[in-house]
């Protein structure tokens, strides 16, 4: 029984790490989109 719980904990930890990695990747992608939008607005305002 203890081995089963340890196995489940390891799987949950791996899932959480993968989930966090995915969250960071999504955040980075969103920040790149925001950066592009700001650059475009700056060009528009400067004209």
C-alpha positions in Angstrom: 0.0 0.0 0.0 2.8 2.4 0.9 4.5 1.7 -2.5 1.3 2.6 -4.3 1.0 5.9 -2.4 4.6 6.8 -3.2 4.0 5.9 -6.9 0.9 8.2 -7.0 2.8 11.0 -5.3 5.6 10.8 -7.8 3.1 10.8 -10.7 1.3 13.8 -9.2 4.6 15.6 -8.7 5.6 15.0 -12.3 2.1 16.2 -13.5 2.5 19.3 -11.4 5.9 20.0 -12.9 4.7 19.5 -16.4 1.6 21.6 -15.7 3.9 24.4 -14.3 6.1 24.2 -17.4 3.1 24.5 -19.6 1.9 27.5 -17.6 5.2 29.2 -18.0 5.3 28.5 -21.7 1.8 30.0 -22.1 2.9 33.0 -20.1 6.0 33.6 -22.2 3.9 33.3 -25.4 1.4 35.8 -24.1 4.1 38.2 -23.0 5.6 38.0 -26.5 2.2 38.9 -28.0 1.9 41.8 -25.6 5.4 43.0 -26.5 4.5 42.9 -30.2 1.3 44.8 -29.6 3.1 47.5 -27.6 5.8 47.9 -30.3 3.0 48.3 -32.9 1.3 50.9 -30.8 4.5 52.8 -30.3 5.1 52.9 -34.0 1.5 54.2 -34.5 1.9 56.9 -31.9 5.2 58.1 -33.1 4.0 58.6 -36.7 
